[in-house]
Amino acid sequence: MADQPLTSRGAATYQRILDVATQEFAQHGIAGARIERIVAAARTNKAQLYAYFGNKEGLFDAIFFGSLERITNVVPIDATDLADWAVRLYDEYLRRPDLIRLATWARLERRPAGHLVDGLDRLDDHKLHAIAEAQAAGLVRQGDPFDVMAMVIAMSMSWSPVSNVYAATAEEPPEVHEPRRLLLRECVRRAMAAD
């Protein structure tokens, strides 16, 4: 990926491209996203987009890896309270359904099996370490920390935009979300409690 712009005008264009492209990729996927729509909505041109991101794949990578960083920073893990972490993830999916859609497109179009992200791009080492420490302290059930993390994340996504049963939205009234949060909290607490 090319260097980010240095001028304030360039930075504004760069951010507009990211914002528009996030929605484009979330809605249409990698193959279905159109650079023409992105540059038109971002009020720029293809040359500028390619100068910043190299190509469509580079643009998707910038957005996708940015979304992984966001979810890690906005919803940090607390391995001593995985139930609360699951509820905070649920709330973030309500605020930013595009983050889940991007991950789903990456799974569908890039990595149908195995880790969604490999190698140095994975951002879960600190989560796995935190879970292992909680297990050693007798706070979390035994098992591969990665599998524990994957299960909690899967439970938090029960009503996410990729649910094949029901996709919740932030537009639903608060009284609809609170029973889900309580159920999620209790299910994760019970499932992940040490034996």
Protein Blocks (a to p, Z undefined) as FASTA:
>chain_A
ZZddfbfklmmmmmmmmmmmmmmmmmnommlpcfklmmmmnopafklmmmmnopamlmmm
mmmmmmmmmmmmmmccdfklmmlmmmmmmmmmmmmmmlmmmmmmmmmmmmmghjfbgcjl
pcklmmmmmmmmmmmnopaccddfklmmmmmmmmmmmmgmkbckbccdfkbcfklmmmmm
mmmmmmmmmmmpcZZ
